[in-house]
Amino acid sequence: MKILIAEDDPTLQMALKAILQKWGHEIVVAEDGNQAWEILQTDNPKLAILDWMMPGIEGVELCRRVRERTDGDYVYIILLTGKVENEDIVTGLDAGADDYITKPFDREVLRSRVAVGARIVQYETVLAEKNVQLQRYGSKMEKLAQERS
């Protein structure tokens, strides 16, 4: 699965990239929020791990922008941040994040949460395909009804 890592700390960025690649994911990296937004619009990652506080567009604003889009596939968003207060978690999730992980993170917790994200993305893909099929069937039914009347 293609995953965007938007993290301005080069050490953490490299660590996340190595871990996720080891787990078999294709990784796209952004060093700031502006670059992340560009990637989200053009490169179609299925999952995004966003730092909250980074140069350019912050992670929470990226969440809002992604959720406001009406084009493109669903992107599962994990906010990865040093913000640990309950109000921060609520703010992040209300902005559109699907999950919230605080730094420092546990590797196995990250693995499990990425697996959940992958599962949700797969369900979303299947659902979108079924919707297209239903629209086709609906169009055929309308055409048949018009032909018979």
Secondary structure, DSSP 4 states (H G I P E B T S, - for coil): -EEEEE-S-HHHHHHHHHHHHHTT-EEEEESSHHHHHHHHHHT--SEEEEESS-SSS-HHHHHHHHHH--SS---EEEEEES--SHHHHHHHHHTT-SEEEESS--HHHHHHHHHHHHHHHHHHHHHHHHHHHHHHHHHHHHHHHHHH-
